[in-house]
Amino acid sequence: MSTLPTSFHLSITGLRVKPGIMNRLRFQYHAVRSFMQAQKADGVLHVAAKRVHGVEHTVTAWRDREAMLEFMRSGPHLEAMKAFHRIAEGSTLSEQADRIPEWPEVHRRWKERGVRYVR
């Protein structure tokens, strides 16, 4: 990952894992694989994950929206999206940005403007 440009595409995801140990284990399986995929993805500038107020957040920065979409629709992340509705619920926010927000702001933005995943 390189130094951030003055403008980039930012993605904020927040997921709440459904109750049950099997859902937590499935989530962990998909989260680790997707995180590793993101770290190596073409066009990625920043990858971070953290639980904030019980919500599993990821923050990624991309060269452009197309690079983010290419990542989303391939490999382990695609598998995770297919499994998502069985193990978690959540939303995402995707926008142009000029900086990576701190975690409290990540959570606030996600709560205020996140778009709910629908099947």
N, CA, C and O atoms as a Tinker XYZ file with bonds, in Angstrom:
   476  protein
     1  N      0.836000   -1.172000    0.000000    73     2
     2  CA     0.000000    0.000000    0.000000    64     1     3
     3  C      0.882000    1.237000    0.000000    63     2     4     5
     4  O      1.950000    1.257000    0.613000    81     3
     5  N      0.423000    2.262000   -0.693000    73     3     6
     6  CA     1.242000    3.446000   -0.879000    64     5     7
     7  C      0.686000    4.626000   -0.091000    63     6     8     9
     8  O     -0.330000    4.509000    0.595000    81     7
     9  N      1.366000    5.761000   -0.199000    73     7    10
    10  CA     0.901000    6.992000    0.399000    64     9    11
    11  C     -0.400000    7.407000   -0.277000    63    10    12    13
    12  O     -0.573000    7.217000   -1.481000    81    11
    13  N     -1.305000    7.968000    0.499000    73    11    14
    14  CA    -2.611000    8.331000   -0.048000    64    13    15
    15  C     -2.521000    9.544000   -0.962000    63    14    16    17
    16  O     -1.830000   10.512000   -0.644000    81    15
    17  N     -3.223000    9.499000   -2.105000    73    15    18
    18  CA    -3.319000   10.678000   -2.968000    64    17    19
    19  C     -4.265000   11.704000   -2.341000    63    18    20    21
    20  O     -4.851000   11.438000   -1.291000    81    19
    21  N     -4.418000   12.850000   -2.959000    73    19    22
    22  CA    -5.283000   13.891000   -2.408000    64    21    23
    23  C     -6.760000   13.545000   -2.508000    63    22    24    25
    24  O     -7.572000   14.113000   -1.777000    81    23
    25  N     -7.127000   12.628000   -3.392000    73    23    26
    26  CA    -8.513000   12.179000   -3.511000    64    25    27
    27  C     -8.505000   10.689000   -3.844000    63    26    28    29
    28  O     -7.706000   10.225000   -4.658000    81    27
    29  N     -9.404000    9.954000   -3.205000    73    27    30
    30  CA    -9.480000    8.510000   -3.415000    64    29    31
    31  C    -10.890000    8.039000   -3.097000    63    30    32    33
    32  O    -11.712000    8.810000   -2.601000    81    31
    33  N    -11.164000    6.785000   -3.380000    73    31    34
    34  CA   -12.476000    6.216000   -3.088000    64    33    35
    35  C    -12.406000    5.495000   -1.744000    63    34    36    37
    36  O    -11.557000    4.627000   -1.543000    81    35
    37  N    -13.296000    5.856000   -0.832000    73    35    38
    38  CA   -13.332000    5.306000    0.516000    64    37    39
    39  C    -14.544000    4.392000    0.671000    63    38    40    41
    40  O    -15.647000    4.732000    0.243000    81    39
    41  N    -14.331000    3.234000    1.286000    73    39    42
    42  CA   -15.424000    2.315000    1.572000    64    41    43
    43  C    -15.426000    2.008000    3.068000    63    42    44    45
    44  O    -14.400000    1.637000    3.638000    81    43
    45  N    -16.588000    2.167000    3.692000    73    43    46
    46  CA   -16.781000    1.846000    5.109000    64    45    47
    47  C    -17.870000    0.797000    5.193000    63    46    48    49
    48  O    -18.982000    1.004000    4.705000    81    47
    49  N    -17.553000   -0.325000    5.810000    73    47    50
    50  CA   -18.528000   -1.393000    6.001000    64    49    51
    51  C    -18.712000   -1.628000    7.487000    63    50    52    53
    52  O    -17.759000   -1.540000    8.261000    81    51
    53  N    -19.935000   -1.924000    7.881000    73    51    54
    54  CA   -20.233000   -2.282000    9.262000    64    53    55
    55  C    -21.161000   -3.478000    9.283000    63    54    56    57
    56  O    -22.218000   -3.464000    8.651000    81    55
    57  N    -20.769000   -4.513000   10.009000    73    55    58
    58  CA   -21.560000   -5.739000   10.095000    64    57    59
    59  C    -21.779000   -6.126000   11.544000    63    58    60    61
    60  O    -20.881000   -6.001000   12.377000    81    59
    61  N    -22.976000   -6.596000   11.833000    73    59    62
    62  CA   -23.277000   -7.198000   13.130000    64    61    63
    63  C    -23.497000   -8.680000   12.876000    63    62    64    65
    64  O    -24.384000   -9.067000   12.115000    81    63
    65  N    -22.683000   -9.500000   13.517000    73    63    66
    66  CA   -22.775000  -10.944000   13.341000    64    65    67
    67  C    -24.020000  -11.440000   14.064000    63    66    68    69
    68  O    -24.281000  -11.053000   15.203000    81    67
    69  N    -24.784000  -12.297000   13.400000    73    67    70
    70  CA   -25.974000  -12.869000   14.016000    64    69    71
    71  C    -25.562000  -13.768000   15.175000    63    70    72    73
    72  O    -24.447000  -14.290000   15.183000    81    71
    73  N    -26.451000  -13.958000   16.162000    73    71    74
    74  CA   -26.117000  -14.775000   17.334000    64    73    75
    75  C    -25.722000  -16.207000   16.953000    63    74    76    77
    76  O    -26.205000  -16.767000   15.969000    81    75
    77  N    -24.837000  -16.770000   17.760000    73    75    78
    78  CA   -24.448000  -18.160000   17.583000    64    77    79
    79  C    -22.970000  -18.305000   17.267000    63    78    80    81
    80  O    -22.402000  -17.537000   16.491000    81    79
    81  N    -22.366000  -19.304000   17.883000    73    79    82
    82  CA   -20.933000  -19.543000   17.699000    64    81    83
    83  C    -20.601000  -19.880000   16.252000    63    82    84    85
    84  O    -19.557000  -19.466000   15.748000    81    83
    85  N    -21.469000  -20.623000   15.579000    73    83    86
    86  CA   -21.187000  -20.979000   14.183000    64    85    87
    87  C    -21.192000  -19.746000   13.282000    63    86    88    89
    88  O    -20.387000  -19.655000   12.355000    81    87
    89  N    -22.080000  -18.810000   13.545000    73    87    90
    90  CA   -22.090000  -17.572000   12.760000    64    89    91
    91  C    -20.806000  -16.779000   13.005000    63    90    92    93
    92  O    -20.241000  -16.212000   12.070000    81    91
    93  N    -20.344000  -16.737000   14.258000    73    91    94
    94  CA   -19.103000  -16.022000   14.577000    64    93    95
    95  C    -17.921000  -16.681000   13.862000    63    94    96    97
    96  O    -17.072000  -15.992000   13.295000    81    95
    97  N    -17.869000  -18.006000   13.889000    73    95    98
    98  CA   -16.770000  -18.725000   13.226000    64    97    99
    99  C    -16.809000  -18.529000   11.715000    63    98   100   101
   100  O    -15.770000  -18.313000   11.091000    81    99
   101  N    -17.996000  -18.603000   11.126000    73    99   102
   102  CA   -18.117000  -18.375000    9.672000    64   101   103
   103  C    -17.706000  -16.944000    9.317000    63   102   104   105
   104  O    -17.013000  -16.707000    8.328000    81   103
   105  N    -18.148000  -16.001000   10.147000    73   103   106
   106  CA   -17.769000  -14.610000    9.907000    64   105   107
   107  C    -16.248000  -14.462000    9.934000    63   106   108   109
   108  O    -15.667000  -13.861000    9.031000    81   107
   109  N    -15.609000  -15.006000   10.958000    73   107   110
   110  CA   -14.153000  -14.910000   11.082000    64   109   111
   111  C    -13.456000  -15.507000    9.862000    63   110   112   113
   112  O    -12.514000  -14.922000    9.328000    81   111
   113  N    -13.924000  -16.669000    9.427000    73   111   114
   114  CA   -13.355000  -17.330000    8.244000    64   113   115
   115  C    -13.393000  -16.390000    7.039000    63   114   116   117
   116  O    -12.376000  -16.169000    6.382000    81   115
   117  N    -14.575000  -15.842000    6.757000    73   115   118
   118  CA   -14.721000  -14.964000    5.587000    64   117   119
   119  C    -13.988000  -13.637000    5.781000    63   118   120   121
   120  O    -13.405000  -13.108000    4.835000    81   119
   121  N    -14.014000  -13.098000    6.997000    73   119   122
   122  CA   -13.373000  -11.805000    7.253000    64   121   123
   123  C    -11.860000  -11.878000    7.050000    63   122   124   125
   124  O    -11.274000  -10.998000    6.420000    81   123
   125  N    -11.240000  -12.906000    7.575000    73   123   126
   126  CA    -9.789000  -13.040000    7.440000    64   125   127
   127  C     -9.404000  -13.191000    5.974000    63   126   128   129
   128  O     -8.476000  -12.531000    5.505000    81   127
   129  N    -10.095000  -14.039000    5.261000    73   127   130
   130  CA    -9.773000  -14.262000    3.847000    64   129   131
   131  C    -10.000000  -12.994000    3.017000    63   130   132   133
   132  O     -9.188000  -12.662000    2.154000    81   131
   133  N    -11.102000  -12.288000    3.280000    73   131   134
   134  CA   -11.396000  -11.053000    2.542000    64   133   135
   135  C    -10.373000   -9.962000    2.861000    63   134   136   137
   136  O     -9.953000   -9.219000    1.973000    81   135
   137  N     -9.975000   -9.869000    4.130000    73   135   138
   138  CA    -8.976000   -8.879000    4.538000    64   137   139
   139  C     -7.649000   -9.133000    3.827000    63   138   140   141
   140  O     -7.011000   -8.205000    3.329000    81   139
   141  N     -7.245000  -10.394000    3.788000    73   139   142
   142  CA    -5.990000  -10.736000    3.104000    64   141   143
   143  C     -6.091000  -10.438000    1.607000    63   142   144   145
   144  O     -5.127000   -9.962000    1.007000    81   143
   145  N     -7.232000  -10.710000    1.007000    73   143   146
   146  CA    -7.439000  -10.398000   -0.403000    64   145   147
   147  C     -7.327000   -8.886000   -0.622000    63   146   148   149
   148  O     -6.671000   -8.433000   -1.560000    81   147
   149  N     -7.975000   -8.114000    0.252000    73   147   150
   150  CA    -7.966000   -6.654000    0.108000    64   149   151
   151  C     -6.544000   -6.100000    0.192000    63   150   152   153
   152  O     -6.187000   -5.196000   -0.563000    81   151
   153  N     -5.738000   -6.631000    1.097000    73   151   154
   154  CA    -4.369000   -6.134000    1.255000    64   153   155
   155  C     -3.546000   -6.292000   -0.018000    63   154   156   157
   156  O     -2.601000   -5.535000   -0.242000    81   155
   157  N     -3.893000   -7.263000   -0.848000    73   155   158
   158  CA    -3.126000   -7.538000   -2.071000    64   157   159
   159  C     -3.817000   -7.026000   -3.338000    63   158   160   161
   160  O     -3.268000   -7.155000   -4.432000    81   159
   161  N     -4.998000   -6.455000   -3.203000    73   159   162
   162  CA    -5.803000   -6.076000   -4.367000    64   161   163
   163  C     -5.166000   -4.939000   -5.161000    63   162   164   165
   164  O     -4.522000   -4.050000   -4.604000    81   163
   165  N     -5.360000   -4.994000   -6.456000    73   163   166
   166  CA    -4.902000   -3.930000   -7.335000    64   165   167
   167  C     -5.685000   -2.657000   -7.018000    63   166   168   169
   168  O     -6.915000   -2.684000   -6.965000    81   167
   169  N     -4.994000   -1.562000   -6.810000    73   167   170
   170  CA    -5.642000   -0.276000   -6.586000    64   169   171
   171  C     -5.951000    0.034000   -5.133000    63   170   172   173
   172  O     -6.504000    1.095000   -4.843000    81   171
   173  N     -5.611000   -0.862000   -4.205000    73   171   174
   174  CA    -5.889000   -0.593000   -2.795000    64   173   175
   175  C     -4.824000    0.347000   -2.237000    63   174   176   177
   176  O     -3.642000    0.231000   -2.562000    81   175
   177  N     -5.262000    1.278000   -1.393000    73   175   178
   178  CA    -4.360000    2.249000   -0.784000    64   177   179
   179  C     -4.291000    2.095000    0.733000    63   178   180   181
   180  O     -3.292000    2.460000    1.353000    81   179
   181  N     -5.359000    1.551000    1.333000    73   179   182
   182  CA    -5.450000    1.439000    2.790000    64   181   183
   183  C     -6.465000    0.357000    3.134000    63   182   184   185
   184  O     -7.520000    0.267000    2.506000    81   183
   185  N     -6.143000   -0.471000    4.140000    73   183   186
   186  CA    -7.054000   -1.508000    4.621000    64   185   187
   187  C     -6.956000   -1.543000    6.141000    63   186   188   189
   188  O     -5.860000   -1.659000    6.690000    81   187
   189  N     -8.093000   -1.444000    6.824000    73   187   190
   190  CA    -8.111000   -1.522000    8.287000    64   189   191
   191  C     -9.429000   -2.134000    8.735000    63   190   192   193
   192  O    -10.445000   -2.025000    8.049000    81   191
   193  N     -9.398000   -2.777000    9.895000    73   191   194
   194  CA   -10.604000   -3.378000   10.466000    64   193   195
   195  C    -10.564000   -3.208000   11.975000    63   194   196   197
   196  O     -9.506000   -3.263000   12.602000    81   195
   197  N    -11.768000   -2.997000   12.551000    73   195   198
   198  CA   -11.858000   -2.835000   14.003000    64   197   199
   199  C    -13.314000   -2.983000   14.427000    63   198   200   201
   200  O    -14.226000   -2.567000   13.712000    81   199
   201  N    -13.520000   -3.581000   15.599000    73   199   202
   202  CA   -14.865000   -3.644000   16.184000    64   201   203
   203  C    -15.098000   -2.354000   16.970000    63   202   204   205
   204  O    -14.322000   -2.010000   17.861000    81   203
   205  N    -16.175000   -1.647000   16.628000    73   203   206
   206  CA   -16.541000   -0.404000   17.300000    64   205   207
   207  C    -17.994000   -0.530000   17.749000    63   206   208   209
   208  O    -18.886000   -0.697000   16.918000    81   207
   209  N    -18.236000   -0.454000   19.044000    73   207   210
   210  CA   -19.583000   -0.572000   19.613000    64   209   211
   211  C    -20.298000   -1.832000   19.128000    63   210   212   213
   212  O    -21.486000   -1.797000   18.807000    81   211
   213  N    -19.570000   -2.933000   19.078000    73   211   214
   214  CA   -20.156000   -4.214000   18.685000    64   213   215
   215  C    -20.341000   -4.400000   17.191000    63   214   216   217
   216  O    -20.890000   -5.413000   16.758000    81   215
   217  N    -19.893000   -3.445000   16.401000    73   215   218
   218  CA   -20.015000   -3.510000   14.942000    64   217   219
   219  C    -18.643000   -3.806000   14.350000    63   218   220   221
   220  O    -17.665000   -3.131000   14.670000    81   219
   221  N    -18.575000   -4.815000   13.488000    73   219   222
   222  CA   -17.327000   -5.176000   12.807000    64   221   223
   223  C    -17.156000   -4.253000   11.604000    63   222   224   225
   224  O    -17.855000   -4.389000   10.599000    81   223
   225  N    -16.231000   -3.324000   11.716000    73   223   226
   226  CA   -16.013000   -2.337000   10.652000    64   225   227
   227  C    -14.775000   -2.668000    9.830000    63   226   228   229
   228  O    -13.774000   -3.163000   10.347000    81   227
   229  N    -14.871000   -2.379000    8.532000    73   227   230
   230  CA   -13.687000   -2.321000    7.678000    64   229   231
   231  C    -13.677000   -0.960000    6.996000    63   230   232   233
   232  O    -14.719000   -0.406000    6.648000    81   231
   233  N    -12.487000   -0.451000    6.820000    73   231   234
   234  CA   -12.284000    0.803000    6.090000    64   233   235
   235  C    -11.228000    0.513000    5.033000    63   234   236   237
   236  O    -10.117000    0.083000    5.342000    81   235
   237  N    -11.596000    0.758000    3.787000    73   235   238
   238  CA   -10.636000    0.588000    2.703000    64   237   239
   239  C    -10.619000    1.849000    1.849000    63   238   240   241
   240  O    -11.638000    2.516000    1.669000    81   239
   241  N     -9.440000    2.156000    1.331000    73   239   242
   242  CA    -9.286000    3.281000    0.405000    64   241   243
   243  C     -8.754000    2.707000   -0.905000    63   242   244   245
   244  O     -7.896000    1.825000   -0.914000    81   243
   245  N     -9.285000    3.229000   -2.007000    73   243   246
   246  CA    -8.988000    2.692000   -3.336000    64   245   247
   247  C     -8.593000    3.810000   -4.289000    63   246   248   249
   248  O     -9.014000    4.957000   -4.139000    81   247
   249  N     -7.790000    3.458000   -5.255000    73   247   250
   250  CA    -7.380000    4.389000   -6.311000    64   249   251
   251  C     -8.629000    5.014000   -6.958000    63   250   252   253
   252  O     -8.664000    6.213000   -7.235000    81   251
   253  N     -9.643000    4.183000   -7.189000    73   251   254
   254  CA   -10.894000    4.644000   -7.780000    64   253   255
   255  C    -11.999000    3.620000   -7.498000    63   254   256   257
   256  O    -11.735000    2.523000   -7.007000    81   255
   257  N    -13.215000    3.992000   -7.810000    73   255   258
   258  CA   -14.369000    3.126000   -7.540000    64   257   259
   259  C    -14.277000    1.811000   -8.309000    63   258   260   261
   260  O    -14.689000    0.769000   -7.797000    81   259
   261  N    -13.750000    1.843000   -9.511000    73   259   262
   262  CA   -13.637000    0.641000  -10.332000    64   261   263
   263  C    -12.734000   -0.403000   -9.672000    63   262   264   265
   264  O    -13.035000   -1.596000   -9.706000    81   263
   265  N    -11.633000    0.041000   -9.075000    73   263   266
   266  CA   -10.738000   -0.893000   -8.368000    64   265   267
   267  C    -11.467000   -1.547000   -7.201000    63   266   268   269
   268  O    -11.312000   -2.744000   -6.962000    81   267
   269  N    -12.265000   -0.761000   -6.471000    73   267   270
   270  CA   -13.034000   -1.306000   -5.359000    64   269   271
   271  C    -14.038000   -2.340000   -5.859000    63   270   272   273
   272  O    -14.164000   -3.415000   -5.272000    81   271
   273  N    -14.748000   -2.026000   -6.930000    73   271   274
   274  CA   -15.753000   -2.951000   -7.463000    64   273   275
   275  C    -15.120000   -4.238000   -7.975000    63   274   276   277
   276  O    -15.693000   -5.315000   -7.812000    81   275
   277  N    -13.954000   -4.140000   -8.589000    73   275   278
   278  CA   -13.258000   -5.335000   -9.060000    64   277   279
   279  C    -12.921000   -6.258000   -7.890000    63   278   280   281
   280  O    -13.103000   -7.472000   -7.978000    81   279
   281  N    -12.429000   -5.677000   -6.793000    73   279   282
   282  CA   -12.151000   -6.455000   -5.590000    64   281   283
   283  C    -13.429000   -7.091000   -5.047000    63   282   284   285
   284  O    -13.462000   -8.289000   -4.762000    81   283
   285  N    -14.469000   -6.290000   -4.907000    73   283   286
   286  CA   -15.731000   -6.754000   -4.322000    64   285   287
   287  C    -16.300000   -7.977000   -5.038000    63   286   288   289
   288  O    -16.859000   -8.873000   -4.405000    81   287
   289  N    -16.159000   -8.004000   -6.313000    73   287   290
   290  CA   -16.826000   -9.013000   -7.146000    64   289   291
   291  C    -15.930000  -10.199000   -7.485000    63   290   292   293
   292  O    -16.155000  -10.879000   -8.486000    81   291
   293  N    -14.910000  -10.452000   -6.653000    73   291   294
   294  CA   -14.003000  -11.552000   -6.974000    64   293   295
   295  C    -13.520000  -12.267000   -5.707000    63   294   296   297
   296  O    -13.590000  -11.726000   -4.603000    81   295
   297  N    -13.040000  -13.470000   -5.895000    73   295   298
   298  CA   -12.335000  -14.230000   -4.866000    64   297   299
   299  C    -13.066000  -14.384000   -3.546000    63   298   300   301
   300  O    -14.291000  -14.509000   -3.515000    81   299
   301  N    -12.306000  -14.375000   -2.449000    73   299   302
   302  CA   -12.899000  -14.576000   -1.128000    64   301   303
   303  C    -13.974000  -13.551000   -0.775000    63   302   304   305
   304  O    -14.937000  -13.888000   -0.085000    81   303
   305  N    -13.830000  -12.309000   -1.232000    73   303   306
   306  CA   -14.850000  -11.316000   -0.909000    64   305   307
   307  C    -16.190000  -11.666000   -1.555000    63   306   308   309
   308  O    -17.239000  -11.497000   -0.932000    81   307
   309  N    -16.166000  -12.144000   -2.772000    73   307   310
   310  CA   -17.405000  -12.570000   -3.423000    64   309   311
   311  C    -18.038000  -13.727000   -2.645000    63   310   312   313
   312  O    -19.253000  -13.751000   -2.448000    81   311
   313  N    -17.223000  -14.680000   -2.205000    73   311   314
   314  CA   -17.737000  -15.794000   -1.396000    64   313   315
   315  C    -18.355000  -15.272000   -0.102000    63   314   316   317
   316  O    -19.408000  -15.752000    0.318000    81   315
   317  N    -17.716000  -14.302000    0.528000    73   315   318
   318  CA   -18.237000  -13.722000    1.764000    64   317   319
   319  C    -19.575000  -13.030000    1.518000    63   318   320   321
   320  O    -20.490000  -13.145000    2.334000    81   319
   321  N    -19.696000  -12.321000    0.413000    73   319   322
   322  CA   -20.962000  -11.651000    0.103000    64   321   323
   323  C    -22.088000  -12.663000   -0.087000    63   322   324   325
   324  O    -23.225000  -12.406000    0.306000    81   323
   325  N    -21.784000  -13.789000   -0.675000    73   323   326
   326  CA   -22.801000  -14.822000   -0.878000    64   325   327
   327  C    -23.248000  -15.425000    0.450000    63   326   328   329
   328  O    -24.403000  -15.828000    0.583000    81   327
   329  N    -22.361000  -15.495000    1.427000    73   327   330
   330  CA   -22.675000  -16.079000    2.739000    64   329   331
   331  C    -23.256000  -15.054000    3.711000    63   330   332   333
   332  O    -23.819000  -15.424000    4.741000    81   331
   333  N    -23.121000  -13.787000    3.389000    73   331   334
   334  CA   -23.445000  -12.699000    4.298000    64   333   335
   335  C    -24.809000  -12.830000    4.962000    63   334   336   337
   336  O    -24.900000  -12.734000    6.186000    81   335
   337  N    -25.864000  -13.045000    4.199000    73   335   338
   338  CA   -27.227000  -13.018000    4.755000    64   337   339
   339  C    -27.480000  -14.117000    5.775000    63   338   340   341
   340  O    -28.388000  -14.002000    6.599000    81   339
   341  N    -26.693000  -15.171000    5.730000    73   339   342
   342  CA   -26.859000  -16.242000    6.715000    64   341   343
   343  C    -26.159000  -15.932000    8.025000    63   342   344   345
   344  O    -26.541000  -16.474000    9.062000    81   343
   345  N    -25.147000  -15.076000    8.012000    73   343   346
   346  CA   -24.316000  -14.912000    9.203000    64   345   347
   347  C    -24.295000  -13.508000    9.804000    63   346   348   349
   348  O    -23.860000  -13.344000   10.943000    81   347
   349  N    -24.750000  -12.497000    9.073000    73   347   350
   350  CA   -24.628000  -11.128000    9.581000    64   349   351
   351  C    -25.674000  -10.220000    8.946000    63   350   352   353
   352  O    -26.389000  -10.608000    8.022000    81   351
   353  N    -25.739000   -9.013000    9.466000    73   351   354
   354  CA   -26.528000   -7.953000    8.839000    64   353   355
   355  C    -25.702000   -6.684000    8.918000    63   354   356   357
   356  O    -24.878000   -6.521000    9.818000    81   355
   357  N    -25.929000   -5.784000    7.969000    73   355   358
   358  CA   -25.120000   -4.576000    7.988000    64   357   359
   359  C    -25.344000   -3.667000    6.816000    63   358   360   361
   360  O    -26.291000   -3.820000    6.045000    81   359
   361  N    -24.441000   -2.710000    6.700000    73   359   362
   362  CA   -24.552000   -1.715000    5.639000    64   361   363
   363  C    -23.161000   -1.221000    5.270000    63   362   364   365
   364  O    -22.168000   -1.529000    5.929000    81   363
   365  N    -23.127000   -0.447000    4.194000    73   363   366
   366  CA   -21.853000    0.066000    3.703000    64   365   367
   367  C    -22.022000    1.497000    3.205000    63   366   368   369
   368  O    -23.120000    1.936000    2.864000    81   367
   369  N    -20.920000    2.194000    3.175000    73   367   370
   370  CA   -20.875000    3.565000    2.695000    64   369   371
   371  C    -19.686000    3.660000    1.754000    63   370   372   373
   372  O    -18.594000    3.193000    2.077000    81   371
   373  N    -19.894000    4.258000    0.600000    73   371   374
   374  CA   -18.859000    4.343000   -0.418000    64   373   375
   375  C    -18.875000    5.759000   -0.981000    63   374   376   377
   376  O    -19.905000    6.228000   -1.466000    81   375
   377  N    -17.718000    6.448000   -0.915000    73   375   378
   378  CA   -17.691000    7.851000   -1.339000    64   377   379
   379  C    -16.274000    8.313000   -1.653000    63   378   380   381
   380  O    -15.300000    7.672000   -1.257000    81   379
   381  N    -16.169000    9.421000   -2.362000    73   379   382
   382  CA   -14.877000   10.059000   -2.589000    64   381   383
   383  C    -14.446000   10.700000   -1.282000    63   382   384   385
   384  O    -15.277000   11.190000   -0.516000    81   383
   385  N    -13.144000   10.693000   -1.031000    73   383   386
   386  CA   -12.627000   11.256000    0.218000    64   385   387
   387  C    -11.235000   11.825000   -0.015000    63   386   388   389
   388  O    -10.607000   11.584000   -1.046000    81   387
   389  N    -10.767000   12.592000    0.977000    73   387   390
   390  CA    -9.413000   13.143000    0.912000    64   389   391
   391  C     -8.597000   12.758000    2.146000    63   390   392   393
   392  O     -7.443000   13.163000    2.291000    81   391
   393  N     -9.221000   11.960000    3.045000    73   391   394
   394  CA    -8.508000   11.481000    4.230000    64   393   395
   395  C     -9.223000   10.249000    4.785000    63   394   396   397
   396  O    -10.394000   10.007000    4.494000    81   395
   397  N     -8.488000    9.473000    5.595000    73   395   398
   398  CA    -9.065000    8.317000    6.279000    64   397   399
   399  C     -9.602000    8.813000    7.620000    63   398   400   401
   400  O     -8.846000    9.385000    8.404000    81   399
   401  N    -10.891000    8.606000    7.900000    73   399   402
   402  CA   -11.433000    9.072000    9.179000    64   401   403
   403  C    -10.953000    8.213000   10.350000    63   402   404   405
   404  O    -10.605000    7.046000   10.175000    81   403
   405  N    -10.939000    8.800000   11.532000    73   403   406
   406  CA   -10.644000    8.065000   12.769000    64   405   407
   407  C    -11.848000    7.168000   13.093000    63   406   408   409
   408  O    -12.951000    7.403000   12.598000    81   407
   409  N    -11.632000    6.144000   13.921000    73   407   410
   410  CA   -12.665000    5.138000   14.182000    64   409   411
   411  C    -13.989000    5.690000   14.711000    63   410   412   413
   412  O    -15.040000    5.232000   14.264000    81   411
   413  N    -13.994000    6.651000   15.642000    73   411   414
   414  CA   -15.298000    7.180000   16.067000    64   413   415
   415  C    -16.073000    7.810000   14.906000    63   414   416   417
   416  O    -17.295000    7.681000   14.827000    81   415
   417  N    -15.360000    8.490000   14.012000    73   415   418
   418  CA   -16.012000    9.091000   12.846000    64   417   419
   419  C    -16.467000    8.016000   11.858000    63   418   420   421
   420  O    -17.525000    8.151000   11.244000    81   419
   421  N    -15.682000    6.959000   11.699000    73   419   422
   422  CA   -16.086000    5.839000   10.839000    64   421   423
   423  C    -17.442000    5.325000   11.289000    63   422   424   425
   424  O    -18.361000    5.187000   10.481000    81   423
   425  N    -17.566000    5.044000   12.578000    73   423   426
   426  CA   -18.816000    4.492000   13.106000    64   425   427
   427  C    -19.974000    5.484000   12.942000    63   426   428   429
   428  O    -21.080000    5.096000   12.567000    81   427
   429  N    -19.713000    6.755000   13.224000    73   427   430
   430  CA   -20.762000    7.774000   13.085000    64   429   431
   431  C    -21.238000    7.888000   11.635000    63   430   432   433
   432  O    -22.441000    7.895000   11.373000    81   431
   433  N    -20.294000    7.976000   10.694000    73   431   434
   434  CA   -20.669000    8.066000    9.266000    64   433   435
   435  C    -21.488000    6.854000    8.846000    63   434   436   437
   436  O    -22.504000    6.977000    8.163000    81   435
   437  N    -21.019000    5.668000    9.274000    73   435   438
   438  CA   -21.707000    4.421000    8.924000    64   437   439
   439  C    -23.142000    4.437000    9.452000    63   438   440   441
   440  O    -24.067000    4.065000    8.730000    81   439
   441  N    -23.336000    4.860000   10.691000    73   439   442
   442  CA   -24.685000    4.907000   11.275000    64   441   443
   443  C    -25.574000    5.909000   10.536000    63   442   444   445
   444  O    -26.753000    5.643000   10.303000    81   443
   445  N    -25.011000    7.049000   10.173000    73   443   446
   446  CA   -25.793000    8.115000    9.555000    64   445   447
   447  C    -26.082000    7.882000    8.072000    63   446   448   449
   448  O    -27.168000    8.208000    7.592000    81   447
   449  N    -25.100000    7.312000    7.335000    73   447   450
   450  CA   -25.246000    7.278000    5.881000    64   449   451
   451  C    -25.061000    5.915000    5.235000    63   450   452   453
   452  O    -25.123000    5.792000    4.012000    81   451
   453  N    -24.834000    4.891000    6.048000    73   451   454
   454  CA   -24.638000    3.561000    5.481000    64   453   455
   455  C    -25.875000    3.063000    4.752000    63   454   456   457
   456  O    -26.999000    3.286000    5.201000    81   455
   457  N    -25.670000    2.396000    3.638000    73   455   458
   458  CA   -26.757000    1.810000    2.841000    64   457   459
   459  C    -26.880000    0.336000    3.222000    63   458   460   461
   460  O    -25.932000   -0.438000    3.091000    81   459
   461  N    -28.057000   -0.028000    3.689000    73   459   462
   462  CA   -28.306000   -1.383000    4.176000    64   461   463
   463  C    -28.202000   -2.395000    3.042000    63   462   464   465
   464  O    -28.677000   -2.166000    1.929000    81   463
   465  N    -27.562000   -3.527000    3.360000    73   463   466
   466  CA   -27.510000   -4.617000    2.406000    64   465   467
   467  C    -28.902000   -5.206000    2.253000    63   466   468   469
   468  O    -29.589000   -5.451000    3.244000    81   467
   469  N    -29.310000   -5.429000    1.036000    73   467   470
   470  CA   -30.587000   -6.086000    0.775000    64   469   471
   471  C    -30.344000   -7.281000   -0.137000    63   470   472   473
   472  O    -29.423000   -7.294000   -0.953000    81   471
   473  N    -31.176000   -8.252000    0.025000    73   471   474
   474  CA   -31.028000   -9.462000   -0.755000    64   473   475
   475  C    -31.772000   -9.365000   -2.051000    63   474   476
   476  O    -31.757000  -10.306000   -2.844000    81   475
